[in-house]
Amino acid sequence: MSDVNVNIIIEMKADIASIKSTLDTMVNTNNTAIKSWESVQSAHHRLNKLEKDMEKLEDGQNWLPKLITACVMTTIVGGLVGFAVSKMIV
């Protein structure tokens, strides 16, 4: 073989090694992108769940006015019944 052919073969081997290295980098980048996408989807799912939980919490915050209203109504009804019973006994 001539020196030119040997040099061409050496350059081709170097190019092939470079292509293999680039391909490995691309595969690693693709794997990283897939893992990142899965992580983003998981985080999005958790955020949606958190949003639903916050809505439930906000809906549940109106229990205090309802409790106070029920207590006042019970006190009034109890007072009226007590007053009526005291008038019947006398």
C-alpha positions as CSV (number, residue, x, y, z in Angstrom):
1,M,0.0,0.0,0.0
2,S,1.1,3.5,-0.7
3,D,1.7,6.0,2.0
4,V,-1.3,8.0,0.7
5,N,-3.6,5.1,1.2
6,V,-2.3,4.4,4.7
7,N,-2.8,8.1,5.6
8,I,-6.3,8.0,4.2
9,I,-7.1,4.9,6.2
10,I,-5.7,6.5,9.4
11,E,-7.8,9.6,8.8
12,M,-10.9,7.5,8.2
13,K,-10.3,5.6,11.5
14,A,-9.9,8.9,13.3
15,D,-13.1,10.1,11.7
16,I,-15.0,6.9,12.6
17,A,-13.8,7.3,16.2
18,S,-15.0,10.9,16.2
19,I,-18.3,9.8,14.8
20,K,-18.7,7.1,17.5
21,S,-17.8,9.6,20.2
22,T,-20.4,12.1,18.8
23,L,-23.0,9.3,18.6
24,D,-22.3,8.3,22.2
25,T,-22.8,12.0,23.2
26,M,-26.0,12.2,21.3
27,V,-27.3,9.0,23.0
28,N,-26.4,10.3,26.4
29,T,-28.1,13.7,25.6
30,N,-31.2,11.9,24.4
31,N,-31.3,9.8,27.6
32,T,-30.9,12.9,29.7
33,A,-33.7,14.7,27.7
34,I,-36.0,11.7,28.3
35,K,-35.3,11.7,32.0
36,S,-35.8,15.4,32.2
37,W,-39.1,15.1,30.3
38,E,-40.3,12.4,32.8
39,S,-39.3,14.6,35.7
40,V,-41.2,17.6,34.2
41,Q,-44.3,15.4,33.7
42,S,-44.1,14.2,37.3
43,A,-43.7,17.7,38.7
44,H,-46.6,18.9,36.6
45,H,-48.7,16.1,38.0
46,R,-47.7,17.0,41.5
47,L,-48.6,20.6,40.9
48,N,-52.0,19.7,39.6
49,K,-52.6,17.6,42.7
50,L,-51.4,20.5,44.9
51,E,-53.8,22.9,43.1
52,K,-56.7,20.5,43.7
53,D,-55.8,20.2,47.3
54,M,-55.6,24.0,47.7
55,E,-59.0,24.3,46.1
56,K,-60.4,21.8,48.6
57,L,-58.7,23.8,51.4
58,E,-60.2,27.0,50.2
59,D,-63.6,25.5,50.0
60,G,-63.2,24.1,53.5
61,Q,-62.4,27.5,55.1
62,N,-66.1,28.6,55.3
63,W,-66.8,26.2,58.2
64,L,-66.4,28.9,60.9
65,P,-69.2,31.2,59.8
66,K,-71.5,28.2,59.4
67,L,-70.5,27.0,62.9
68,I,-71.2,30.4,64.4
69,T,-74.5,30.7,62.7
70,A,-75.6,27.3,63.9
71,C,-74.5,28.1,67.5
72,V,-76.5,31.4,67.4
73,M,-79.6,29.7,66.0
74,T,-79.3,26.9,68.6
75,T,-79.0,29.4,71.4
76,I,-82.0,31.4,70.2
77,V,-84.2,28.3,69.8
78,G,-83.0,26.9,73.1
79,G,-83.8,30.3,74.8
80,L,-87.3,30.4,73.2
81,V,-88.0,26.8,74.3
82,G,-86.7,27.6,77.8
83,F,-88.8,30.7,78.0
84,A,-91.9,28.8,76.8
85,V,-91.4,26.0,79.3
86,S,-90.9,28.5,82.1
87,K,-94.2,30.3,81.2
88,M,-96.0,26.9,81.2
89,I,-94.7,25.9,84.6
90,V,-95.7,29.2,86.3
